[in-house]
Amino acid sequence: MSSFQYNEDQRDCLQEICNVAMGHAGDSLARKLGVFVTLSIPQIQIIDAQHLSSSLKNFASSSAIYAASQLFASEQGAELSGLALVMLSQDSLPELKILSADSKTDDEIIADICKTLAQTCLDELNTEWDMGFQCQAPQIVQSESLQALCQSISTDWKNILLVEINYQMEGKAFNGDLLLLFPDQAISAMAKRLDELLA
């Protein structure tokens, strides 16, 4: 755990905002695929970057996952930048291929789901915060490269604000996580923005 932590009011405010934004992402996915999507309460924690891999142990230890990452940054300054990461269980891809109306490659389907979840979530955060988040195109992360991605992040970042939510589809073998990762400078910048919202 990082030595820097949000106070209770800041955490409650952030969780409420993320709950709304990630709920919109789930709704977007449900409408896109014509299924009922259930989601968990967002889990929010500030961790030492070296512990990222262990925090993602349910996915990072598995060779049978699909993942895509998407960098984003605020128009208001580089300090509010981060990484969106969507991770899907092995059984998710066959379900998505059945539900997808068009014939796409596996990588295209994974990138499309990443964009649907991450972009919708960040768009809603823009509405709540007026941050002007701009996203790069999703990049496929091979299962064997997830540990390498975690290692790269832990090399460049000291602390990470990790926001995680789980999505499932009713009656389907789909299990996916959307994670938003914010580095040190974004943690401090977001604390100031939360204080402004709470004032």
Order of alpha helices (4+ residues) and beta strands (2+ residues): alpha-beta-beta-alpha-alpha-beta-beta-alpha-alpha-beta-beta-alpha-beta-beta-alpha
